[in-house]
Amino acid sequence: NLNVDLSMLDKKKNDNQYVHNSHTYTEKEKSLLELLDRLTKVGSYQLQSSQEDDARNYLASRGFSKELMSELNFGYIPQKQVEEWIQKKTFPLEDLLEIGFVRMDDNFNYRPFFGDRVLIPIKDERGNTVAFSGRAMKGEEPKYLHSASTELFKKNNILYNYDSAKKHSYGNAIYVV
């Protein structure tokens, strides 16, 4: 009978979630990653809810099944809901500003940036959401909005969906990107 303490393995696994390109995220960055993850989950849940037919129907018209929407963690958060979060300070406004989920207007008021758009999470190679892209559904311009570069998101260091694609890249297959 082998008596082995496996708790260190769980800790090591969780620590590795917060390493990107040999950079270990700081406590502040981990806090921002948790906020990004929460926004991803809220958006994904709302997209799957029966109330968000427009976003779901738009994606279906583009060939996305419910399963693929879920697998890619696509989401939708209504503009009014983000405005309510700002008003009630549901999330720390400075953090929402830092991750680019809201912007500040010329009068120094917080404004939603991704409301009423399909929310597409951008993830690092460990699967942490580090930014968002927002896709217009009804012909609005610009068609896509993207998070600005932040400490967490540097566009040149991220390959979209790499966290999922790398699972399929082992063995004898060759993938060209």
Sequence and secondary structure as in RCSB ss.txt:
>XXXX:A:sequence
NLNVDLSMLDKKKNDNQYVHNSHTYTEKEKSLLELLDRLTKVGSYQLQSSQEDDARNYLASRGFSKELMSELNFG
YIPQKQVEEWIQKKTFPLEDLLEIGFVRMDDNFNYRPFFGDRVLIPIKDERGNTVAFSGRAMKGEEPKYLHSAST
ELFKKNNILYNYDSAKKHSYGNAIYVV
>XXXX:A:secstr
      HHHHHHHHHHTTEETTEE  HHHHHHHHHHHHHHHHHHHHHHSTT HHHHHHHHHTT  HHHHHHTT E
E  HHHHHHHHHHT S HHHHHHTTSEEE TTS EEESSTTSEEEEEE TTS EEEEEEE SSS SSSEEE    
SS  GGG  TTHHHHGGG  SS     
